[in-house]
Structure formats: C-alpha cells, structure tokens
Amino acid sequence: MIPNTGKLAGCTLFITGASRGIGKAIALKAAKDGANIVIAAKTAEAHPKLPGTIYTAAEEIIAAGGKALACIVDVRDEQQVTDAVDQAVKTFGGIDVLVNNASAISLTNTLETPMKKVDLMMGINTRGTYLASKVCIPYLKKSKFAHILNLSPPLNMNPIWFKNHCAYTIAKYGMSMCVLGMSEEYRGEIAVNALWPRTAIHTAAMAMLGGSGIEKQCRTPDIIADAAYSILTKPKSFTGNFVIDEQLLKQEGVRDFDVYAVTPGHPLLPDFFLDEDPDALTDTIEKHGGSAAFKGGKAQASKDSSAIAETFKLIQTTLNDEVVKTTQGIYQFEITDEGTWHIDLKSKSGSAGKGEPSVKADVIMSLNGDDFVKMFSGKLKPTMAFMSGKLKIKGDMSLAIKLEKLMGQLSSKL
C-alpha cells in the first residue's frame, strides 16, 4: 500500500460523491495527512439501501485526522455547486484539489434506456464534472497544488464498450474528454488527470449491479484511494494522463495487491473500458476454478438440448411460494439454437419450461445454451457474462439481479 507522506496537510479537497464508496476512501486517505475535505454529495439523510451520509462521512474524516465540511450538493444544480465552493473558500481559505467522483450508471441498451436515465447520466457524469471544474478553476489557479482528478476511463473506441450501454459510455467518456481538453487549456497552472480501476471495485453501486457474491471478484476502494493519493502528490507537470490504478501503483513499488482484494486469491472481474487479453484472462480465471466468461471467439451454441431441458426441470423443482413471493418477476430466455424458454416467478407457485410465458416477461435474456447452463450451475457469473457481451438483458435490471439468488440455489444441484 502507499504510505501517507503528509504532503496534503492543510490542503483543501473538494470531492463530489464523497459520502460513501470511492469518494469517501479518497477523502479518508487525504485526511490522514491532515487535509481539509469538502464532502459535496446529496445524501443528507440515511438511505434505506445505501450506507452513509455526508455527516457520517464527516465524522470519519475528522476521526482520521482531517477537517471536514459537509455540503448538500447535487452536481447538476449550478447554484448548489457554487454555494458549496463559496462555503469551502470561506471556511478553508481556498481550494487546492477537485475530485470529480460523482457518477450515475445504467447498463441498458438504447431502446431500454428512458430519457430520464439518459439525462441523469449526462447531467451527473459529464455536465456535473464540467460544472464543478468550471466553478473551482478560479480558486485552483491560485493554489500551488492545483489538481483536478476525474474518476473516468481512458477513451477506448472499441465498439464493444458502446454496443450494450451506449448512453452510459457517452456520459462517462464525457468526463474523460474534460481531462483531454482542460489538461491542455490549463497546462502549467492546473494538473488535470483521470483515474480508473483495472478491476471492479466493491462499492454499494457494484453490489446493486452485480448481486450477491460479486464482492469476491472485486478490490476495495482503498486501491483507488492509494492511486489518487499518488497522483495528487505529484507536481503540476503530471497532467493529461489516463491512469490505471494497478499500473501506477506498480510503478510506485507496490507488489502485494492481495491487500486490496476483498477475497485474496479469487479471480477478479475486469472493469469496463479496458481491453484484456482474452486468453490470458481465461487461464487466470480457470486456474481459480472460475469460468471462461471472457474467452475469445464467437459464442458457440449448445449442441446438447437435453442439458437445457434438464436445467429447466431442476429449476422447476426449486420453485415454491416463498421464491415467487420474494421475486415477483417473469423471465424469458432466448437461447441460441434452443428457442424460447421461461421462468415465471410471479404467478401462483411459479413455473419454468419451454416457450414464452403466459403473460409479458419483465426481463428478456439472450445467450447461448452452453452459457445458460453455466450460469445456473454457478460456473459463469451473470455480471461477467453481461459485461463481456455473452448475455444481453432487456427489461427490469433489478429483477435480473434477483434471479441470481435462484441461480445460487441451483448451483449445488447442477
């Protein structure tokens, strides 16, 4: 891990989305140096599903050795951002670092993404980053540290990162384009960089997206906090970089990355927007008893129809009133060369079998037969299948995540 050096002592960091997750981890790392942290986030009251508020984050920051200012900020609201920056300057005398961490995500395709979600992602990710930067820049120009750090990916134009969630990619790349432009616009005055994880990071958002068990494939936010600390303690000449956390930390001399793993030794889920070597990744995952969800080449349809039918028979045996009551979803599967199948977890005691459900499905999943069997036998994580393009999902994503619980019940039987 990267040790604290005290270089951020007395510096003021304005961090969006710092009430939890990655934003809070960066704040706590800086607080150990004795930094001033402006927590610019929306959560003022406890959320029923998400941990932490701006006030609980402030308590943790103070306990870690820093000073904290909790500000209720929706980064889409220009007045709220301006007021928070003014309050920060009044309280701490200026702003030295801006961390654009606030983000929104919806991993849905074009027809399945409501314009309300599109506006949310564009408003928070791209516009929010631009707005916070615009308001902070006059004060950053006065600082001897002067850093803007965006939690955004390298600009990878591989179409695979657009085809399944075009709106999210555009919104996230907007943050990266701010780095591209502003690093040149303010070269010599303000360092502007992007930071992105090589692997999935275990946050509340990842837990909601990936479902139960996803944390085993993740690293903790501490790896991002250490990488951010390394960037923010560099001179202004370090600018215009799209940094990957693991690569930077290796350059800094870090050798033990198990300290960042939620489950040391478990295969890790690569993050979005990074092209991995499919063969090398497959070998790593399979050595750990995982499945080759990222194996290269065109997906091959299952030649064993009986395996599909047998899987659905076993699914039927697990259905009961309790499963139906807790799920309340109807699932349709379009399986390559095997046709349409369904699982009804909304009607009576549930049903599963060949053909379309009797009423309109809430979720439609498309994949090949081999991957279907692997998913329900626990050999292929739905999140990995989805991220790699093996699994396509239309409809209610929250219900899609609920189905993973049923898969967990079946894995011991298949």
Secondary structure, DSSP 4 states (H G I P E B T S, - for coil): -PPP-STTTT-EEEEETTTSHHHHHHHHHHHTTT-EEEEEES--S--SSS---HHHHHHHHHHHT-EEEEEE--TT-HHHHHHHHHHHHHHHSS--EEEE---------TTTS-HHHHHHHIIIIIIHHHHHHHHHHHHHTT-SS-EEEE--------THHHHS-HHHHHHHHHHHHHHHHHHHHTTTT-EEEEEE-SB-B--HHHHHHH-TTGGGG-B-THHHHHHHHHHHTS-TTS-S-EEEHHHHHHHTT----GGGBSSTTSPPPBPTT----HHHHHHHHHHTT---TT--SPPPPPS-HHHHHHHHHHHHHH--HHHHHHH-EEEEEEEETTEEEEEEESSTT-EEEES--SS--SEEEEEEHHHHHHHHTTSS-HHHHHHTTS-EEEE-HHHHHHHHHHHHHHTTT-
